[in-house]
Amino acid sequence: MNHIFIRSLPVVAMAMGDKMGVKVRIQGSQAMTDGNTIYLPVLPEGDDSTWILARGYLDHEAGHVRHTDFSLPEDTPIHKALSNILEDIRIEQAMGGAYPGCAVNLRNLAEHLAQEGAFTPSVNKPEQLFLGWILTDCRSRVLKQSALSPIAEKARKALVKRLGAVLVDQTDVLLKRVEGLSTTHQVHTLAREILDLLRQAQCQPSEKASDAENEKEAGQPASDSDQEQPGQPSPPTASTSDSQRGGASGRTGESPRSEDAPSGVDKDALERILRKDPGSFGDLGQMTAEALQAASDQAIRDNGLESMTGLYPGEQLAREVTCGNPPDLYQVRHDTVALRSKLARLVQASRLKRSCAGRVGRLVDHRTLHRLPTGDPRIFRRKESKRSVNTAVIILLDRSGSMSGPRMDLAKKTVLALADVLGTIPGISVSTGAFPGTDNAVVSLTPFGRTAAQTRENYAMTADGGTPLALALGWARVHLAVRQEPRKILLVATDGHPTNPELVKALLERLKAEGVELMGLGILDQGTTRHFFPRHRTVQSLNELPAAVFEMFQEALTE
């Protein structure tokens, strides 16, 4: 079992939300982003290549969410494709500068895709050849993704044969500006300049190419009139731009030879570059998303949905779903005063270290000296060591449509009471959440480090939606994985009717294997909670809560 993969990807998803302000959700079977949230499919655990794809995709799309202006329009399909390639490089450069680990993840992703042939253009498709050269050349030069350099060199040589050395060199000069781009608008502007350069070459009379070739064969340089347009700066010659390119990118001395680099322009190739829709070629995000979706679909076909337990549905603020009045905390405390005192005494008793007699020791227990005449050597005082109560508790509240009416009212009071009672016991850290929120997210009610009194308003919610317990378990799994407490308890307050029960059972087994103690609190559930939680109780009213919870926690807090 690859424990790193099991926990890391959902933890990364949560951390990106906390540190970068980027929402990430791992659910379903599709990888995508809507400009605000990144969605990953549920992925097989323990697959190294899938890990590379997922980490790279997260960092890449996070860069778009943080740095890309999605409101700018693209002029044509080729402008869209070229702008996307340049924007990918710009945002990855920004992410790598802010988070060095992202540069490593993105480099690994590019190398993986290169090995799969994703960046290798077809020599018979000029539009792919043009985009493939720009993509691999700029990535290897700007992002230091050296594995793409051989692809860039081959693509350049093939492109020179179609467009001529002069036009390729002129394009290369413009590409030197990629490293300094700082906005999406600048990216779109540079893409237009590159395409305008191709359009100018397309509009030039075809005789110019033959004239230039004749002058070259005669040993004379092309005339200024052939190289310049009125009011336009003189574009660099092939030899000059090759020298500049060599100084900028470390490829000095690699200017194409005359037999490999004709100066004539294939107008048909230019027409195809400017008019043909290149599709998704060069779109790193789209290529990675398709690979992730294929990996998810294949794993589900091979092992079933219940094997896909690396879920993370994301988190939602309570104020986005709350309505009405929250439970009365004072009344809740009055109804659960017995539970508070019982649990406090229970924890206090669990901390006591009782002395007992042993065969060896440094102090004699005078109470056991009467054993000496019988030959019993257990006369030394020895203290039993007991594990202190150092526990993280997460309580999940089911707010699905089936919990409407009395169930929801009782469930809200129950979870608020538990958060209030457990939060006052030294050594216990408690957090609560409700499910489902919008798009199956978990609604944070009382986070770790806050009290029930501080978050009482978050419990003003109604029942709505389905019962995606599996996704809520994935959320709890991630939050428990990053806690430092040696003991971890998960309690679910539900009516016991989750969607996809087999996946729920698989996730519960995962949690159990990872050392999480599981409890189910049935809310008017007619006993169905027992099918998922061996340690369970059912309550019909708030008055039954103290006895039910005390019985479940008695063994957990003192064993």
N, C-alpha and C positions, 0 to 999 in steps of 0.2 A: 504494500500500500504506500503510495506516494503522499506522505503527510504534508509535505510542503505544498503540493498542488491543491490538496483537499482544502486547506485553510487559506492559502495565500491569495488566490484570485478573489474570493468574496471579501476578504479583508482589505485587499487593494481597492476594491470597488467602494467600500465604506470609507477608506482613508482618502480617496480622491474626492469624495463628497465633503469630507471634513477639512482637508487641507487646500484643495484647489477650488472648491465651490462648484464642482462638476457633479451632476447627478448621474449615477450609474446603477443600472438594474440588470440582474442576471436572471432571466426567465424566458420561457417560450423557446422558439427555435430560429429566431432571426436576429442577425446583427445589423444594427442601424443606429442612426442618430437623427433627432429632429431639430438640432440646433441648440437644444437645452439639456436633453437627457441622452445618455449613451446606453443602448440596449445590447447586451450580449446574450447569445443563446445558452441554454444549459449544456454544459460540455462534459465529455468523458474525463474521469479523473486518472491522473498518472500518465498522460500522453505528453511527452516533452514538446513535440511539434505544435500541438494544440496550445500549450502554455506559451510558446513563442508568439504564435498568432494572436492569442488573447491579450497578452501584455502589450504587444506592439500596437494592436488595434485600439486599446484603451488610451494609450499615450497619444497616438495619432489623432483620434477623434477628440480627445480632451483639448488638444492644441487648437482644433477648429472651433470648439465651443468657446474657448478663451480668447482667441485671437482673430477669427475670421468674421468679416462683415458679410452676412448672407444676403443682404438687401441689394447688392450690386448686380446688375444684369450682365449676361454674356451676349455678345453680338451674334455669333455663329457657332455651330458645333465645334469647329476647330479652335475658336477662341475660348470656348468653354473648357475644352480638354487641355489646351495649353495653359490657361490661367489656373486650372486645378493642379496641374503638375508643379507650376511655380509656387502656388500658394502652399501646397504640401511641403515643399522644401522650406519655405519661409517659416511656417508655424512649427515644423520640426526643429528648425534651428533655434527658435525662441524657446521651445520646451526643453531642449537639451541644455540651453544656457541657464535656464531657471532651475532645472532638475537634472543633474548629471546622469542619474539612473535612467531617465527617459532616453537619453542619447544612446545608451547601451541597448535598451530594449528595441528602439527603432532601427539601430544598426543590425541587430540580430534578425529582426523581421525582414529587412531588405535583403539580407544575405539568404534567408530561407526562401523568400519569393524568387530570388535570382536563381537559386538552385532548382526551383520548380519550373523555370523557364518563363516566369510571368513578365519579365522585362525584355525578353528577346523578341525584337520585331521581325516581321516577315519582310524579306528583301523585295518581295513582289508587291508590297503595299507601301507606297511612299509615305502615306500619312502616318503609318506605324513607325516607319524608319525615321522620319523627322522627329516625332514625339519621343520615340525610344532613345534616340541620341541625346536629346535635350535632357530627358529624365535621368539617364544613367550618368551623363557627363556632369551635370550639376550636383547630383547626389554624391558622386565620388569626390568631387572637388570641394563643395560647400559643406556637406555633412560628413565627409571623411569615410564614406561607405565604400571602401576600397575594393570590395568584392565585385562592384559594378563596373570598375574601370575597363576590364577586358571587353565587356559588352559595349561600352561606350566607344572604344577604339574601332571595333568591327563595324558598328553602326555608322560611325563617321566616314570610314572608308567607302562603305556602300553608298552613303548619301552623297559624297563628293562625286561619285560616278554619275549620279542622277542630276544633281543641281550645279555641279562645278565647284571648284575650290574657292573662287572669289566669293560667291554667295554664301557658302558655308562659313567662310572666315568672317564675313560681315555679320552673320548671325552670331558667331562665337564672340565677337566684340560686344554685342548687346548683352549676351548672357553673362558677361563679367559683372554686370550690375545686380545679378540675382542675390549675391551675398549681402548687399546693402539694403534690400527691400525691407520696409518696416510696416507697411499697411497693405490691405487687400486692394485698395485703389491703385497703389503703385504697381502691384502685380498685374492688374488688368491693363494698366497703361503700357507696361513693358510688353505684354503679350500682343497688344495692338501694334506696337512699333515693329515687333518681329514679323507679324503677318503683313504689315504695310511694306516691309522690305521685300517680302516674297511677291507681293502684288506689283511692286515697281519692276522687279525682274521679269514678271510675267508680261508686263506691258511693253518692255523693250523690244524693238524689232529683232527678229531672229538673225538678221545679217550681222548684228554687232558681235554676236558670239563667234561667227566665222571670221570677221575682220580681226578680232582680237587674237584668234588662233593663228591667222596668217602672219600677223605682226610678231607674234611670239616665235613662230618658226623662223622668221627672218632675223630674229635676234633683237627686235626693237620693242620697247614697251608700248602698251596701248596708249593712245592719245588721251589728253585730258578731256577732250570733248566726249570720248567714249566712256569715261569713268565718272564724270560729274554731271549733275543736273543743276540748272540755274537755281540759285538760292539754297542749295543743299550742300552740306559739308562733304568734302571728298572722302568717300569710303576707303578703308585701308586696302592696300594691295594684298595679294595672297601671301607674298613673302613677308610683308610687314606684320599682318595679323597673325601669321604663324609664329613669328618671333615673339609677339606680344603674348600669344597664348602659351607659348613655351615658358615664358618668364612667370606667368601667373599661375599655371597649373602644373609645372614640373614636367612638361612634355616637349622640352626644347629639342629641336633637331628632328621632329617627327612630321614635318610638313610633307604633304602628299607629293609623290613624284608625278611628273607630267603624264606618264603612261597610265598611272592609277587615278589621276585627278584631272580629268578634262575640264576646261573652263566653260564649255558650253552648258546651257541649261536645258533640261528636258521639260518642255512646256507642258506636256501631258502629265508629268509627275507633279509639277507645280499646281496644275489645275486640280489634280486629285487631292493634294494636300489641303488646298484652300476650300474645296467643295465637298469632299467626302467626309461623312460622319465617322470618326474613329471609334465610336462606341465607348466602351469602358476601358480601352487600352490606356495604360498609364495611370489609371485611377487606383492608387494604392489602397485607399479605404474600401472601395468596392470590391477589389480583388480579395482583400483580406476577409471582408464580410462574407463573401461567397465561400471561401475556404472554411470559415468557422461554421457556417450553416451546414455545409456538407459533412463536416466532422460530427456535428450534433445529430444530424439525421442518420448517419451511419451508425453511431453509437446506440441510438434508440432502436434502430432495426436489429442490431446485434444483441443488445442486452436488455432492452425494454426501458420504458420511461422511469421505472422505479430505481434504475441504476444511476440516474442523473440527479445527484443530491447536492451539487455545488450551487445552490440557489442564493440569490440576494435580491429582494424585491425593491430595495431602496427604502427611504424613510421620508415621512411627511410631517409637517408641523401640525399640531393639533388644531390650531386656530383656523386651518383651512377646511376642517370638517365639522367643527363643533357648532352646536346650535342648542337653544334652550338653556335650562338652568342646570348647574352641576349638583351633585349630591350635597346634602348638608353635612359638613365634616364633623360638626359638634354632635349631631345626632348619631352619625356613624360611630364616633368614638364612644358614645354612651352605650350603643348596642354591642360593642366589641370590647368593653373594658375587661371582661373575663379573659378574653384571648390575650390581651396585652399582659396581664399579670401572670397568666399561666406560662406564656413563652418566656417572659423575663425570668421567672423562677427556674424554668427548664434550662435556660442558658447559664444562669448562675450556678446551678448544680453541676452542669457539665464541665465547668471550669475548676471545680474543687479537685484537689489532688489528695486522694486518700492514701494513708500510710498502711502498709501491710508488712508481715514478717517474711524474711527471706533467709536463705542459707548463708549468704555472705553479706558483709557490710562493715561499716565503721562505727555505727552506733547500736548499742544493745537496746532492744525494746523490752523494758522491764515488765510489761504486761504479759510477756510470753516466757518468762523464766521458769514457770511451772512445767514447761515442756521438757526441761533438761533431764529429769529422772526417767522419762520415758524414751530417751534417746532421740528426740525430735530436734534436729539442728536448726530449725527455723526460729531463731531468736534475735535476728538483726532487723533493725528498722529500715524499711525500704519504701520509697514513695512511688506510687504509680504515676507514670506520665500520661497525661491526657491531651489529645489534640485540641488546641484552642479553637473556638468558633471563629473562623475566618472564611466567610462564605459570600459568594456573589449569587444573588437571586434575580431571575427575570420572570415576570408574570405577564402572560399574554391574555388579553381580553378579546373574546370572540364577539364582534359587533355585526355579524351577518344578519340578513333579513329574517332568518328563522329564530333569532334571539329577540324579536320585537315584543313589545308589551311587558308583562311582569318579569320575564327573563332578563331583559336589558336593564331594567331598573335595579334588579337584584345584583346583576353582574357588575354594574358600575360601582355600586356601594361595596360589593365584596372586594373588588380589586383595589379600590381606594382605601378600604380598611386595612387590607394586607400591606399595602405600601406604607401606610401610616404606622402600623404596629411594628413591622419588621425594620423600618427605618430608624426606630428608636433603640434598637438592640445593638449594643457595641459589638463590633466584629462582623456585622451583616451589612452588605451593600445591596441595595435593591433598585431595580428599574422595571418600569411597566410600559407596555405598548398595546395598541389595539389594532385589529385587522378585520376587514380590509380597509385600506384607504383608497385614494384615487389610483387607478391603474395597479391595484393589488399591493401598493406600498403599505408599510406598517406605520401607524400613527404613533409617534412618541408621546407618551403621557407624562410619566415621571422618569426623567433620565437619571443615570447614576450621578450621585453628587447633589441631587436636589431632593427636597422633601415633598410629602403629599400635600402639606399646607401651602407650599409655594406653587404647586401645580394643580390645585383643585379645579380650577376653571377648565383644564384640559379634559375633564371627565364629563363635560356637557355635550354628549353626543347621542345620536339615535342609531337604531339598527338599520343596516342597509347593505345590499350586495350579497355575494356568495360567501363561501367558507374556504378560502385558500390557505388552509392551515399549513400545508407544506412550505409555502413561501414564507409564512410567518416564522416557522421553525428555522428556515435558512437565515432569516434576520437575527433570530436569537442566537443561533450557532456562531455567527460572526462576532456578535457583541460579547459572547462568553469566551470566545477564543482569545480575545485581547485582554481579558481580565487577569490579574495576577493572583487572585485568591486561589488557594489550592482546592477548595471545594466549590462546586457550581451546581446550582439547582434551577430547574426550569419548571414552572407551574403554569398550566394552561387552564383558563376558566372558559368552558365551552358547553354547548348543548350536545356535543358528541356526534355531529353530522358533517364531517369535512368532505370537500371535493377531493377526488383522487386518493382514496384511502390507502391504496397500496404504496404510493409514493410517500404518504405520511408515515406509514409503518417503517419504510426503508430509512427515512430521515431520523426517526426515533431510534432505530438501531444504530445509526451512525453516531448520534449524540451519546447514546449509552456507551458505545465503544470508546468514545473520547473522554469518558469520565464524568459526563453530566448526569445528575440524578433527576429523574423525571417524575412529575406528579400531575394528575388530572383532577380538576375540580369541576364536577358536573353541575350545571345550573339547570335544575328542573329537566334533567336529560333522560329520565326514565332508565338509567343504568347503562346507556350506550358508551359512556366514557371508558368503561372498563375494557372495552375491546382494543383500546390503544394505550392505556396507562395501567400497568399492574398495580401501582400505588395510586389509588384514587378514592374519592369520596363524592357524594352527591348531597347538595343542599337544596332545600325547598323554600327556605326563608333565611334572612340575615341572622336570625337568632340561632340557627343551626351552624353558622360559620365557625364559632370558636371551637366547638368540639371536633368538627370535621378537619379543620386545619391543624389543630393541636395534635391530633392523632397522626397525621401525615408527617409533621415536622418533628415529632417527638423522637423518632428513630434517626431521622436525618441529622439533627443538630447534636445528638449525643453519642452516636455510634463511633 
